[in-house]
Amino acid sequence: FIPGAATVLEIDVRANTGTPNITMGVDHAGTVSNLISSALATAGSGGRACSKVTAVAGIDGTTCSSTLQNTTIAAGDYIQAVSGTADGVATWMTVHVVYTLN
């Protein structure tokens, strides 16, 4: 749940191993829009990966892919997983959606 109008800055993923992936979205009154244009997979062996609007360094210095889209979020929207693929190796995956309130 997002408490006020916001802008998504970055999505980060990592896992304990493997290369699982996920697509995150925003639910606005029942209509879901993907926050990324394609699934975001971890780097090899579960390493950190990120997505931004352009392929630049992320908050932790990792070079992000340029798949972030639909970054405007309204008050009351929900951020949620849309889809994902387990790779049969990872036993956990972490997703961080970094946003700023406008």
Secondary structure, 3 states (H helix, E strand, C coil): CCCCCEEEEEEEEEECCCCCEEEEEEEECCEEEECECCCEECCHHHCCEEECCCCCECCCCCECECCECCCEECCCCEEEEEEEECCCCCCCEEEEEEEEEC
